[in-house]
Amino acid sequence: METLARSRARATAPKKGVADSGLPAKAARRSDGAAHRKPGRTSALGSRLRFLGAFVREPFTVGSIWPSSVTLARQVVDSCEIQPGNTVVELGPGTGAFTDLVLKRMKGRGRFIGVEINRSNVSVLRKRFPDCEIINDSAENLPRYLGRGGAHCIISGLAWGNMMPRMQNRILAAILRALAPGGQLVGFGYVHAAWYPTTRRFRRRLLERFDRVKTTPVIWKNLPPAFVYQCWRD
Ligand SMILES: C[S@@+](CC[C@H](N)C(=O)[O-])C[C@H]1O[C@@H](n2cnc3c(N)ncnc32)[C@H](O)[C@@H]1O
């Protein structure tokens, strides 16, 4: 098992043409359990407003006007079978609605990687979680950053219903390549989007590619209401 900080120290300098991991050199040299450190100071309202600003600029990509609620975040993280020492990936962490809980669950051991495409959300994440490996890139490039071994758990914060089928395919292929044997994908969907053709198509792909898929009842304490899904490859 390795500490989160040690795993961060393994983070390599970005290759040419590859988005940067955002890992400060100072953090890469640290050797203590960084997940125990308090998150950086960014007010909840401040990060929500940044999220809203990101939505206004790129509504289709960001996919929701507000970050997920604490209730949804708890349900997502409780659905993850995370063990300290695991490699955990979060795709589309936004401004970190799930990240704090995930890091607590990891208890300072293992490796955490966040992959977020929106620059403004990335800067909030790097401020809130200065010791974390936050990559400013598209989720479809995840395998570049993982190295050998794969991820035990991949958490998706992506709005699949807003994605074109080609992008869905590319990201799903990246997830399947990145998952370690027996690994788990956990994500959420918005109830209002469940009937979009893109969402229904994505659900069919999940059922084809994973051995088991389970969905929770609707979580009403979220704007908009959502449900959580868990997928396993045996
Ligand atoms: C619906 S928001 C969810 C944010 C956060 N997980 C939450 O629950 O509050 C979707 C997030 O995914 C990001 N995103 C969209 N497409 C992406 C992609 N291809 N790769 C990485 N992040 C992406 C958006 O910028 C946004 O931050």
The ligand as an SDF file (V2000), in Angstrom:
LIG
                    3D

 27 29  0  0  0  0  0  0  0  0999 V2000
  -22.6650   17.7060  -14.1990 C   0  0  0  0  0  0  0  0  0  0  0  0
  -21.1010   18.4480  -13.7920 S   0  0  0  0  0  0  0  0  0  0  0  0
  -20.7600   17.5550  -12.2720 C   0  0  0  0  0  0  0  0  0  0  0  0
  -19.6820   18.1660  -11.4280 C   0  0  0  0  0  0  0  0  0  0  0  0
  -19.4360   17.4950  -10.0690 C   0  0  0  0  0  0  0  0  0  0  0  0
  -19.0770   16.1060  -10.2300 N   0  0  0  0  0  0  0  0  0  0  0  0
  -20.6830   17.5810   -9.2270 C   0  0  0  0  0  0  0  0  0  0  0  0
  -21.3640   16.5490   -9.0950 O   0  0  0  0  0  0  0  0  0  0  0  0
  -20.9670   18.6520   -8.6850 O   0  0  0  0  0  0  0  0  0  0  0  0
  -20.0470   17.6580  -15.0150 C   0  0  0  0  0  0  0  0  0  0  0  0
  -18.5680   18.0140  -14.9180 C   0  0  0  0  0  0  0  0  0  0  0  0
  -17.8670   17.2360  -15.9010 O   0  0  0  0  0  0  0  0  0  0  0  0
  -16.9420   18.0670  -16.6050 C   0  0  0  0  0  0  0  0  0  0  0  0
  -16.7290   17.4530  -17.9290 N   0  0  0  0  0  0  0  0  0  0  0  0
  -17.5720   17.4430  -18.9940 C   0  0  0  0  0  0  0  0  0  0  0  0
  -17.0350   16.7720  -20.0260 N   0  0  0  0  0  0  0  0  0  0  0  0
  -15.8210   16.3190  -19.5890 C   0  0  0  0  0  0  0  0  0  0  0  0
  -14.7980   15.5310  -20.1850 C   0  0  0  0  0  0  0  0  0  0  0  0
  -14.8980   15.0830  -21.4350 N   0  0  0  0  0  0  0  0  0  0  0  0
  -13.7100   15.2380  -19.4450 N   0  0  0  0  0  0  0  0  0  0  0  0
  -13.5840   15.6850  -18.1540 C   0  0  0  0  0  0  0  0  0  0  0  0
  -14.5120   16.4480  -17.5480 N   0  0  0  0  0  0  0  0  0  0  0  0
  -15.6270   16.7480  -18.2510 C   0  0  0  0  0  0  0  0  0  0  0  0
  -17.6370   19.4200  -16.6400 C   0  0  0  0  0  0  0  0  0  0  0  0
  -16.7220   20.4730  -16.8740 O   0  0  0  0  0  0  0  0  0  0  0  0
  -18.2560   19.4680  -15.2460 C   0  0  0  0  0  0  0  0  0  0  0  0
  -17.3650   19.9870  -14.2970 O   0  0  0  0  0  0  0  0  0  0  0  0
  1  2  1  0
  2  3  1  0
  2 10  1  0
  3  4  1  0
  4  5  1  0
  5  6  1  0
  5  7  1  0
  7  8  2  0
  7  9  1  0
 10 11  1  0
 11 12  1  0
 11 26  1  0
 12 13  1  0
 13 14  1  0
 13 24  1  0
 14 15  1  0
 14 23  1  0
 15 16  2  0
 16 17  1  0
 17 18  1  0
 17 23  2  0
 18 19  1  0
 18 20  2  0
 20 21  1  0
 21 22  2  0
 22 23  1  0
 24 25  1  0
 24 26  1  0
 26 27  1  0
M  CHG  2   2   1   9  -1
M  END
$$$$
